[in-house]
Amino acid sequence: MHRYALEHRVSHADVDLLGEVKVAALLGLLEQAAVEASWECGFDPRWYTERQRVWIIRRTRLERFQPVGGGDRLRVATHVLDWRRARSLRAYVVERMGNDGAASPVARATTDWVYCDMTSGRPVSVPEDMRRAFSGDDDVTLPRARALPESGLGEPVVLPFVVHPSLLDHVTHVNNAAYAAMLEDGAFALFASGGWPVARMLEQGGALRMARVDLEYLDDAVAGDDLRIQSWPVAHGADAAAASPRSARGPSEDARALACDDRGAPHAVRLLQNIARADGSRILRAASDWVWRRRPTILGGVPEA
């Protein structure tokens, strides 16, 4: 089995309002590790271009264990878990590297990649030599997570968003990592509707941050697309993957209010979100868990869990 590790020092340009590395930046590192793993096995951009093939991300599931900030050195280790006819599930472990060489895990993730024809965008069979280069004689097929719900209960908080060319990647659609930033903006619109705008959070000494996210990509957004980022809170203790809108009635404002702990900071929050075009066609479904992080006492430091 081929294993690859990318090493990276987090830039202060890639941290958020508290000093924690942005989810979008972390997703970008996962993608880069996968790309470099492919290069190391002999499948570089020229190889894919000559055959008119490309890997597209279908789903990413990310969990962050502890905050990582600017200047931290990370190691992103990755390997392929399984193969299907036109798909491959890849695993990642992200570790913080100490000055003494010791490593501590800070995140883990999986990404379900689909092997596609560049022209049609349709899935095609993965070549046998590629399977063997990554996995040797291993022939494993693992179950996939069930699909996320189309929507949550009641009416969502909606944030309009127009795709600008600056968000496009080398295949001329919105890069998978960029959607995380859109979802974050949608989440903060929901938090504000529940009485917790960013300014109030910062006055309280911290902010809600995304600790876990499940992203299911359905279609590609391109420049000029008129999008709607829709966000629903999920009842505490409920399973986001099992939420159903069928029994929903109109939500009250209280449904969006965030419960607080004895320090006055909001408790953990679970959200369902989707991104769709104005005509209703779906781009992405997502479920995420948000936790309170305290602002670091040192400017440029790492926020406290």
Secondary structure, DSSP 8 states (H G I E B T S, - for coil): --EEEEEEE--GGGB-TTSBB-HHHHHHHHHHHHHHHHHHTT--HHHHHHHTEEEEEEEEEEEE-S--BTT-EEEEEEEEEEE-SSEEEEEEEEEEE-TTS-EEEEEEEEEEEEEEETTT--B----HHHHHHHHTT------------S--SS--EEEEEE--GGGB-TTSSB-TTHHHHHHHHHHHHHHHHTT--HHHHHHTTEEEEEEEEEEEE-S---TT-EEEEEEEEE-TT--GGG--STT-----GGGG---B-TTS-B--EEEEEEEEETTS-EEEEEEEEEEEEE--SSTTS--B-
